[in-house]
Amino acid sequence: MVINYNKLWKLLIDKNMKKMDLKEAAHIGTTTLSRLSKNQPVSMDVLMRICKVLKCDIGDIVEFTEKE
């Protein structure tokens, strides 16, 4: 399975937020933000904090797809 956070980036655009705004609001570190940008796994705690800040469900920010 491959993790894809494209939905997260689209949601940030819709909410007129930048990655650094999300970093500050969700209290995540630069390393975690970098992992998100590279579609690498992050902890469930981080995903829950992002969902809380953006008032959304986990399916609104992350997608799992089969490897190509």
Summary of the structure (lengths in Angstrom):
residues: 68
radius of gyration: 11.2
end to end distance: 9.3
largest distance: 34.2
contacts: 165
relative contact order: 0.28
helix: 57%
strand: 9%
